[in-house]
């Protein structure tokens, strides 16, 4: 058991030296939304869906760093508020509302460490009204 523990410690220390690229590229075309909507999006979505990620301390420690970088890269690839495409706005807003309505976003594992990202019913209503142009 002692050898397994020592091996595990060596692996955990060793993986800290694997480089992980945490980036925040320049904002190209930011979303144009009402102030209340933008505040909600910044609070709940921007860490994974913008070029303005707040790389907190645990994103610098492996293996959490691997997961965080992967999640941010996937999030930006799917939807990036810092590279907003006005030509695809209606589709993006529809998808945003679908994810919020189905409680897929923000994901549960993100909400564990970011309790402030859990949307209230009022915030969901604001997103719904914006996304559906009501």
C-alpha positions in Angstrom: 0.0 0.0 0.0 2.9 2.3 0.8 4.4 1.8 -2.6 1.1 2.6 -4.3 0.8 5.8 -2.3 4.4 6.9 -3.2 3.8 6.1 -6.8 0.6 8.2 -6.8 2.4 11.1 -5.2 5.2 10.9 -7.8 2.6 10.9 -10.6 0.7 13.8 -9.1 3.9 15.8 -8.8 5.1 14.8 -12.2 1.9 15.9 -14.0 2.4 19.4 -12.7 5.2 19.8 -15.2 2.9 19.0 -18.2 2.4 22.4 -19.9 -1.2 23.6 -20.2 -2.1 26.6 -22.3 -4.5 28.9 -20.4 -5.3 31.7 -22.9 -7.5 34.8 -23.1 -7.3 35.8 -26.8 -8.4 39.4 -27.7 -12.1 40.2 -27.8 -13.1 40.4 -31.4 -16.8 41.1 -31.4 -18.6 41.3 -28.1 -22.2 40.4 -27.8 -24.6 43.4 -27.8 -27.2 42.7 -25.2 -29.1 44.7 -22.6 -27.2 45.4 -19.4 -29.2 43.0 -17.3 -28.7 40.2 -19.8 -25.0 40.9 -20.2 -24.5 40.9 -16.4 -26.2 37.5 -16.1 -24.1 36.1 -19.0 -20.9 37.5 -17.5 -21.7 36.0 -14.1 -22.7 32.6 -15.3 -21.3 32.0 -18.8 -18.2 34.0 -19.6 -15.7 31.8 -17.8 -16.1 29.1 -20.4 -17.8 31.0 -23.3 -15.7 34.1 -23.8 -12.1 35.2 -24.2 -12.3 36.7 -20.7 -11.9 33.6 -18.6 -10.9 34.1 -14.9 -8.3 31.4 -14.5 -8.6 30.7 -10.8 -6.0 29.0 -8.6 -7.2 25.4 -9.1 -7.0 25.8 -12.9 -3.2 25.9 -12.4 -3.0 22.5 -10.6 -3.1 19.2 -12.5 -5.3 17.3 -13.1 -7.9 20.1 -12.6 -5.9 22.3 -15.0 -6.4 19.7 -17.8 -10.2 19.6 -17.2 -10.6 23.3 -17.0 -8.6 24.1 -20.1 -10.5 21.4 -22.0 -13.9 22.7 -20.8 -13.0 26.3 -21.7 -11.7 25.3 -25.2 -14.9 23.3 -25.8 -17.1 26.1 -24.5 -15.4 28.7 -26.7 -15.7 26.4 -29.7 -19.4 26.0 -29.2 -20.3 29.5 -28.2 -18.0 32.5 -27.7 -19.5 35.8 -26.5 -16.2 37.5 -27.4 -16.5 36.4 -31.0 -20.2 37.0 -31.4 -21.5 36.5 -34.9 -24.5 38.8 -35.5 -25.4 36.7 -38.5 -26.0 33.7 -36.3 -27.5 35.6 -33.4 -31.0 34.2 -33.5 -29.8 30.6 -33.6 -27.3 31.2 -30.8 -30.0 32.9 -28.6 -32.3 30.0 -29.2 -29.6 27.5 -28.2 -28.8 29.6 -25.1 -32.4 29.5 -24.0 -32.7 25.8 -24.6 -29.6 25.1 -22.5 -30.8 27.3 -19.7 -34.4 26.0 -19.8 -33.2 22.4 -19.6 -30.7 23.4 -16.9 -27.8 22.1 -18.9 -26.0 25.4 -18.5 -24.2 26.2 -16.4 -23.3 22.6 -15.9 -23.6 21.1 -12.4 -19.9 20.4 -12.0 -19.2 24.1 -12.7 -21.8 25.1 -10.1 -20.1 23.1 -7.4 -17.1 25.5 -7.3 -19.1 28.6 -8.6 -22.3 28.7 -6.6 -23.0 32.2 -7.8 -23.4 30.8 -11.3 -26.7 29.1 -10.4 -29.5 31.0 -12.2 -32.4 32.2 -10.3 -35.9 32.0 -11.8 -35.9 35.8 -12.3 -32.6 35.5 -14.2 -34.0 32.6 -16.3 -37.0 34.8 -17.2 -34.7 37.6 -18.3 -32.7 35.3 -20.5 -35.9 33.8 -21.9 -37.3 37.2 -22.7 -34.1 38.3 -24.4 -33.6 35.0 -26.3 -37.2 34.9 -27.5 -37.4 38.6 -28.2 -40.3 39.2 -25.8 
